[in-house]
Amino acid sequence: MSLLYGAYSPGTPRRARGPFIVLEGISGIGKSTLARVLAARLNAGTLHTVPDFYMPWAPVMNAHTRALPQFAFYLSGALHASDIVRRHLAQGPVVSDRYVSSVLAYHSAVHELDLAQVTALLAPFRTYFAPPDRTFYLRCTDRTLHNRMARKKDRNQDDHDMITVPGRLERLRANFDKVAANDPTAVIIDTDDRTPGELADIITRHLTEPST
């Protein structure tokens, strides 16, 4: 039996009226732009994990709290995102810019922790999360990343640190590879030399294929 019951359970699931799609990958790779294109094409609801009203607190938590309080903050945001997803799915498809995989990959990379330890820390809450139908892990080369980051209008301290802190980008990429390898919903997509529209075409084709 799950440790989460009563007020801590997600409640009785409503019938989903569309797929739940997650876009994962490092900052600057184009998830937000692609999410907007997919939302328009699929008439889907969208969200970011963590949800927008968490974001003003994120720099404060990152600057002033240690690893475990930070993990609790981002875990809370992901749990709340799951509640939002369940509500939206009752109306139609949902596209999420980041989800649980980002919590694992980023926390492990930023604090230089073993990914397995962070994954075990999250494990008791797994049954609360609305499961994606597909999780698309986006990849690109350094050349593409630097070009896209130069055009990114909402660059923040995390983006700066990802590029400038020694080893962080490499750890992030390795973590996303490890998470994807253990994710039954994972689809890997190389984004180099592809427009958001072309990527959306690839994703919509995958949505018509049966899960393996």
The 8 nearest C-alpha neighbors of each residue, nearest first, counted from 0:
[[1, 2, 3, 4, 126, 123, 8, 5],
 [0, 2, 3, 4, 126, 123, 8, 124],
 [1, 3, 4, 0, 123, 124, 7, 8],
 [4, 2, 7, 8, 1, 5, 124, 127],
 [5, 3, 8, 7, 6, 2, 1, 9],
 [4, 6, 7, 8, 3, 10, 9, 2],
 [5, 7, 8, 4, 9, 3, 10, 127],
 [8, 6, 4, 3, 5, 9, 127, 10],
 [7, 9, 4, 3, 10, 5, 6, 127],
 [10, 8, 127, 7, 11, 82, 12, 128],
 [11, 9, 8, 12, 5, 6, 7, 4],
 [10, 12, 13, 9, 8, 14, 85, 5],
 [13, 11, 10, 14, 85, 9, 15, 129],
 [14, 12, 15, 89, 11, 85, 88, 86],
 [13, 15, 89, 16, 12, 88, 17, 90],
 [16, 14, 88, 89, 17, 13, 91, 18],
 [17, 15, 91, 89, 88, 90, 14, 92],
 [16, 18, 92, 91, 15, 88, 19, 93],
 [17, 19, 92, 132, 20, 93, 16, 15],
 [18, 20, 93, 131, 132, 92, 94, 17],
 [21, 19, 94, 133, 131, 134, 132, 93],
 [22, 20, 134, 95, 94, 135, 96, 97],
 [23, 21, 135, 96, 97, 134, 30, 136],
 [24, 22, 136, 97, 135, 137, 21, 101],
 [23, 25, 137, 136, 138, 26, 28, 175],
 [24, 26, 28, 27, 171, 23, 172, 137],
 [27, 25, 28, 158, 24, 29, 30, 161],
 [28, 26, 148, 29, 147, 25, 144, 151],
 [27, 29, 26, 25, 30, 144, 147, 24],
 [30, 28, 27, 32, 31, 33, 147, 26],
 [29, 31, 33, 32, 34, 96, 22, 28],
 [32, 30, 34, 33, 29, 96, 35, 47],
 [33, 31, 35, 34, 29, 30, 36, 195],
 [32, 34, 36, 30, 195, 35, 31, 37],
 [35, 33, 31, 37, 32, 36, 30, 38],
 [34, 36, 38, 32, 33, 37, 39, 31],
 [37, 35, 33, 39, 34, 38, 40, 32],
 [38, 36, 40, 34, 39, 35, 41, 199],
 [39, 37, 43, 35, 41, 42, 40, 36],
 [40, 38, 42, 36, 37, 41, 35, 43],
 [39, 41, 37, 38, 42, 36, 43, 199],
 [42, 40, 43, 38, 39, 37, 92, 36],
 [43, 41, 39, 38, 40, 44, 92, 91],
 [44, 42, 38, 92, 93, 41, 91, 45],
 [43, 45, 93, 94, 92, 38, 87, 42],
 [46, 44, 94, 95, 93, 43, 38, 47],
 [45, 47, 95, 96, 48, 50, 94, 44],
 [46, 48, 96, 50, 49, 95, 97, 51],
 [49, 47, 50, 97, 98, 77, 80, 96],
 [48, 50, 76, 47, 77, 53, 51, 80],
 [51, 49, 48, 47, 53, 52, 80, 76],
 [50, 52, 54, 53, 49, 47, 48, 55],
 [51, 53, 54, 50, 55, 56, 49, 76],
 [54, 52, 51, 56, 50, 55, 49, 57],
 [53, 55, 57, 56, 51, 52, 50, 49],
 [56, 54, 57, 53, 52, 58, 59, 51],
 [57, 55, 59, 54, 53, 58, 60, 52],
 [56, 58, 54, 60, 59, 55, 61, 53],
 [59, 57, 61, 60, 56, 62, 55, 54],
 [60, 58, 62, 56, 57, 61, 63, 55],
 [59, 61, 57, 64, 63, 58, 62, 69],
 [62, 60, 58, 59, 63, 57, 64, 69],
 [61, 63, 59, 60, 58, 64, 57, 65],
 [62, 64, 60, 61, 59, 65, 58, 69],
 [65, 63, 60, 68, 61, 69, 62, 66],
 [66, 64, 67, 68, 69, 63, 61, 60],
 [65, 67, 69, 68, 70, 110, 64, 106],
 [66, 68, 70, 69, 65, 71, 64, 72],
 [69, 67, 71, 70, 66, 65, 64, 72],
 [70, 68, 72, 66, 67, 71, 60, 64],
 [69, 71, 67, 73, 68, 72, 74, 66],
 [70, 72, 74, 68, 69, 73, 75, 67],
 [73, 71, 69, 75, 70, 74, 68, 76],
 [74, 72, 76, 75, 70, 71, 77, 69],
 [75, 73, 71, 77, 76, 72, 70, 78],
 [76, 74, 78, 72, 73, 77, 71, 79],
 [77, 75, 49, 73, 79, 74, 78, 80],
 [76, 78, 80, 74, 79, 75, 49, 48],
 [79, 77, 81, 75, 80, 76, 74, 128],
 [78, 80, 82, 76, 81, 77, 75, 83],
 [81, 79, 77, 83, 78, 82, 76, 48],
 [80, 82, 84, 78, 79, 83, 128, 129],
 [83, 81, 79, 85, 80, 84, 86, 78],
 [84, 82, 80, 86, 81, 85, 87, 79],
 [85, 83, 81, 87, 82, 86, 88, 80],
 [84, 86, 88, 82, 83, 87, 81, 129],
 [87, 85, 83, 84, 88, 89, 82, 90],
 [88, 86, 84, 89, 90, 85, 83, 91],
 [89, 87, 15, 91, 85, 90, 86, 16],
 [88, 90, 15, 87, 16, 86, 91, 14],
 [91, 89, 88, 87, 16, 92, 86, 15],
 [90, 92, 16, 17, 88, 89, 43, 87],
 [93, 91, 17, 43, 18, 88, 19, 44],
 [92, 94, 44, 19, 43, 45, 20, 88],
 [93, 95, 20, 45, 21, 19, 44, 34],
 [96, 94, 21, 46, 45, 47, 97, 22],
 [95, 97, 47, 22, 30, 31, 21, 46],
 [98, 96, 23, 48, 22, 95, 101, 47],
 [99, 97, 48, 100, 101, 77, 21, 95],
 [98, 100, 102, 101, 77, 103, 97, 48],
 [101, 99, 103, 102, 98, 104, 178, 23],
 [102, 100, 104, 103, 99, 105, 98, 97],
 [103, 101, 99, 100, 105, 104, 106, 73],
 [104, 102, 100, 101, 106, 105, 107, 117],
 [105, 103, 174, 101, 107, 106, 102, 175],
 [104, 106, 108, 107, 102, 103, 101, 109],
 [107, 105, 109, 103, 108, 104, 102, 110],
 [106, 108, 112, 114, 105, 104, 111, 110],
 [109, 107, 111, 105, 170, 106, 171, 110],
 [108, 110, 106, 111, 107, 105, 167, 112],
 [109, 111, 112, 107, 108, 106, 66, 105],
 [112, 110, 108, 107, 109, 113, 106, 170],
 [111, 113, 107, 110, 114, 108, 116, 117],
 [112, 114, 116, 115, 107, 117, 111, 108],
 [115, 113, 117, 107, 116, 118, 112, 103],
 [114, 116, 118, 113, 117, 119, 112, 120],
 [117, 115, 119, 113, 114, 118, 120, 112],
 [118, 116, 120, 114, 119, 115, 103, 107],
 [117, 119, 115, 121, 120, 116, 114, 122],
 [120, 118, 122, 116, 121, 117, 115, 123],
 [121, 119, 117, 118, 122, 116, 123, 115],
 [120, 122, 118, 119, 124, 123, 117, 125],
 [121, 123, 119, 125, 124, 120, 118, 126],
 [124, 122, 125, 121, 2, 120, 126, 119],
 [125, 123, 122, 127, 126, 121, 128, 3],
 [126, 124, 122, 127, 128, 123, 121, 129],
 [125, 127, 124, 128, 1, 123, 3, 129],
 [128, 126, 125, 9, 124, 8, 129, 78],
 [129, 127, 81, 126, 125, 130, 78, 124],
 [128, 130, 81, 131, 127, 85, 84, 82],
 [129, 131, 128, 132, 19, 81, 184, 133],
 [132, 130, 19, 133, 20, 134, 129, 21],
 [131, 133, 19, 18, 20, 184, 130, 134],
 [134, 132, 184, 20, 131, 185, 135, 21],
 [135, 133, 21, 185, 184, 22, 20, 186],
 [134, 136, 186, 22, 185, 187, 23, 21],
 [137, 135, 23, 187, 24, 186, 188, 22],
 [136, 138, 188, 24, 189, 23, 135, 187],
 [139, 137, 189, 190, 188, 136, 24, 140],
 [140, 138, 191, 190, 189, 143, 144, 141],
 [139, 141, 143, 142, 144, 191, 138, 190],
 [142, 140, 144, 143, 145, 139, 146, 168],
 [143, 141, 140, 145, 144, 146, 139, 147],
 [144, 142, 146, 140, 141, 145, 139, 147],
 [143, 145, 141, 147, 146, 142, 148, 28],
 [144, 146, 148, 142, 147, 143, 141, 149],
 [147, 145, 143, 149, 144, 148, 142, 150],
 [148, 146, 144, 150, 149, 145, 27, 143],
 [147, 149, 151, 145, 27, 150, 146, 144],
 [148, 150, 146, 147, 151, 145, 152, 144],
 [151, 149, 147, 148, 152, 146, 145, 27],
 [152, 150, 148, 149, 153, 154, 147, 27],
 [151, 153, 154, 150, 149, 148, 155, 27],
 [152, 154, 151, 155, 150, 158, 148, 27],
 [155, 153, 152, 158, 151, 156, 159, 148],
 [156, 154, 158, 157, 153, 159, 160, 58],
 [155, 157, 159, 158, 160, 154, 58, 161],
 [156, 158, 160, 159, 155, 161, 154, 26],
 [159, 157, 161, 155, 156, 160, 154, 26],
 [158, 160, 156, 157, 161, 162, 163, 155],
 [161, 159, 163, 157, 164, 162, 158, 156],
 [162, 160, 158, 168, 159, 167, 163, 157],
 [161, 163, 160, 159, 164, 168, 158, 167],
 [162, 164, 160, 161, 165, 159, 167, 168],
 [163, 165, 160, 167, 161, 162, 166, 168],
 [166, 164, 167, 163, 168, 162, 161, 169],
 [165, 167, 169, 168, 170, 164, 161, 163],
 [168, 166, 170, 169, 161, 165, 164, 171],
 [169, 167, 171, 170, 161, 166, 172, 162],
 [168, 170, 172, 166, 167, 171, 173, 174],
 [171, 169, 167, 173, 108, 168, 172, 174],
 [172, 170, 174, 168, 173, 169, 108, 104],
 [171, 173, 169, 175, 174, 170, 168, 176],
 [172, 174, 176, 170, 171, 175, 169, 177],
 [175, 173, 104, 177, 171, 176, 172, 170],
 [174, 176, 178, 172, 177, 173, 104, 179],
 [177, 175, 173, 179, 174, 178, 180, 172],
 [178, 176, 174, 180, 175, 179, 173, 181],
 [177, 179, 175, 181, 180, 176, 174, 182],
 [178, 180, 182, 176, 181, 177, 185, 175],
 [179, 181, 177, 178, 182, 176, 185, 183],
 [180, 182, 179, 178, 183, 177, 185, 176],
 [181, 183, 179, 185, 184, 180, 178, 134],
 [184, 182, 185, 181, 211, 180, 179, 133],
 [183, 185, 133, 182, 134, 132, 186, 131],
 [186, 184, 134, 182, 183, 179, 135, 133],
 [185, 187, 135, 136, 134, 188, 184, 133],
 [188, 186, 136, 135, 137, 185, 189, 138],
 [189, 187, 137, 136, 190, 138, 186, 135],
 [188, 190, 138, 139, 191, 137, 187, 193],
 [189, 191, 193, 139, 138, 188, 137, 192],
 [190, 192, 139, 193, 189, 143, 140, 138],
 [193, 191, 190, 194, 143, 189, 139, 197],
 [194, 192, 190, 191, 197, 198, 195, 196],
 [193, 195, 197, 196, 198, 192, 190, 191],
 [196, 194, 198, 33, 197, 199, 193, 32],
 [195, 197, 199, 194, 198, 200, 36, 33],
 [198, 196, 200, 194, 199, 195, 193, 201],
 [197, 199, 195, 201, 200, 196, 202, 194],
 [198, 200, 196, 202, 197, 201, 37, 195],
 [201, 199, 197, 203, 198, 202, 204, 196],
 [202, 200, 198, 204, 199, 203, 205, 197],
 [201, 203, 199, 205, 204, 200, 198, 206],
 [204, 202, 206, 200, 205, 201, 199, 207],
 [203, 205, 201, 202, 206, 207, 200, 208],
 [206, 204, 202, 208, 203, 207, 201, 209],
 [207, 205, 203, 204, 208, 202, 209, 133],
 [206, 208, 205, 204, 209, 203, 202, 210],
 [207, 209, 205, 206, 210, 204, 211, 203],
 [208, 210, 211, 207, 206, 205, 132, 133],
 [211, 209, 208, 184, 132, 133, 206, 183],
 [210, 209, 183, 184, 208, 185, 186, 133]]
